[in-house]
Amino acid sequence: MSDSETFDAYWPRSPRQTQLKSLAPRLDTLRGKTVVQLWDYVFRGDEVFELLEEGLKERYPDIKWVSWKEFGATHGNEEHEVLASIPERFKELGVDAAISGMGA
Amino acid sequence: MLRASAVCEEAGVPTATLVCEGFLALAAAASQGQGMPNIGIAMVPGHTGVQSKEQLRENILGVTVGNVINALLEKPAEGKLEKEPKARDIVATGTLEEINEYFLANQLSDGLPIIPPTQARIDAFLRYTERRPDEVLGILLPDMRAATIWSIAVNGVMAGCRPEYMPVLVALIEAMCDPYYGNEHSGNTPGGETLILLNGPITKELGFNYTQGVMRDGFQANTSIGRFWRLYLRNIAGFLPHGNDKCTFGNTFRVVVPENEDVCAKLGWKTNSQDFGYRAGTNTVTISRFTGGNHISSISGSKPEELMPYIADSMQKLHSWHFLFTVGAECGGTLRPLMFLSPILAELFAAAGWSKQDIKQKLWEEARVPAWHMERVSRIWTQKPSWNLPLEVKLGRMPRVYHESDDPNRLVPIVWHPDDYMIVVTGDLGRNSGYIFAHNGVLGYPTAREIKLPKNWKALRSAANSVANTAKGKKKNGSSS
């Protein structure tokens, strides 16, 4: 390579294999809705969910909860299994919304 | 956790994703890969790990509850994915310096100079595989990009690899794509780094260092392939610091470490690749992630019984938060510590009739901690759910050895089974030391792949050697600058 030699360099990435996806329709209210908790078992999610239950029940007294204990960790050994079970399990449980934590 | 939210949204269920304040950039990057850049985030102020119960309460009730309501009820902004070049676009034309400036500015490099990936150089790599350039080995999270033969060649060129390393690079990316390995966890908090182990005759054929200073840079095959791995994690999987790579501190890439198969053969010991089910003499790579490690210096004694207490003590002391991978339903039983043994130590063990398996068994018996300590680390120090060993055993989620009595001082092993230990013979032929790596369990589970050589490998190598010898001859005769 000399100092003046020029090169045509290719892009080292490859295109993303995902398209823009639509989010689920939002709810008009949380009154009487069933909300599921999904947790990856880190960052004190168990305590956070307890506080969320408390805070949301103040505004929506008839909100119903499905505990994170129903599912198992969404991160780790069971992740693939738990995520694959979500659509069917949500139907069985009549889930209207989900809160997923903790972290990113 | 964002992956779980994406599954819910696709199932038609609106979500609020709880994200600690310091993880918002990661959430933004990861949501692009999921095709849902506008997914609803409910920010949790600060980091829950350093907040009192009162502070946590104030933050969740005062801030996060409102964020959750907004995420579930308010129509999200229109989502947009970033525009990007196409798979084979030339993105920069210029001198070496200009190309490097472009790659740095666009986060396509690791901070070191790269070799420009030009058509001629990429073609040279592609000659060393029979696979089509567009063949997809897998889709890599979190960016959801296709791992193609073409992209392997491009990043191999950039890393400073030689074209003949291509079969090794392909095997590595096959392993990276194996769900068993868990590549999607490569940007997690502890910031572990992959260690690549190499076995087989290709070690000598490609000139890898496998003796003194085996973990040191300075040997092209070991070093450039290690760099390739990290470049590929950045460019294809998408693990960029300040984005998807959310390591607290991180590590630099590790150079490739081959096992000294000459010593294994002399001692009648199984090689690492045989432990992974391959025939002796098979060329393989084995990848696994480790947060760190430590040298065990000057392991002294004249028989195994004198060496083992020091080795077991070192093994036990190097493990703390890693009990996350020993205890509990989500990751339990996935801890696979790795130990390097220098050749003369292996010879000492073998002379006394010990195999690698015997050492693993002894480590399992002796590298133990009090049960109360393992529970304390898991439950209190790292604030994981309320685990206790008797309950885990009762629920059938851990082996009985973790609750053989109710004595909190009973000693329990740091791994479930003796075979969870990995032992590799490598390093300085004349030194009596070891090295232990603290494994990251399910966040980079040991995964091996055979390195498949093209049918014309010998012809290609012969031609390459001929060119190399000519160049050396010219240099020797002073006819080349």
Interface residues (C-beta under 8 A of the other chain):
Chain A: M1 D3 S4 E5 T6 F7 D8 A9 Y10 W11 P12 R13 S14 P15 R16 Q17 T18 Q19 L20 K21 L23 A24 P25 R26 L27 D28 T29 L30 V35 V36 L38 D40 Y41 V42 F43 R44 G45 D46 E47 V48 L51 L52 E54 G55 L56 R59 G72 A73 T74 H75 G76 N77 E78 E79 H80 V82 L83 I86 P87 F90 V95 D96 A97 A98 I99 S100 G101 M102 G103 A104
Chain B: M1 L2 R3 A4 S5 A6 V7 C8 E9 E10 A11 G12 V13 P14 T15 A16 T17 L18 V19 C20 F23 L24 L26 A27 A30 Q32 G33 Q34 G35 M36 P37 N38 I39 G40 A42 V44 H47 T48 G49 K53 L56 R57 I60 L61 T64 V65 V68 I69 L72 L73 E74 K75 P76 G79 K80 L81 E84 P85 K86 A87 R88 D89 I90 V91 A92 T93 G94 T95 L96 E98 I99 Y102 F103 L108 P116 P117 T118 Q119 I122 I139 D143 M144 R145 A146 A147 T148 W150 S151 V154 N155 M158 P179 L231 N235 I236 K246 G328 A329 E330 C331 G332 G333 T334 Q383 K384 P385 V442
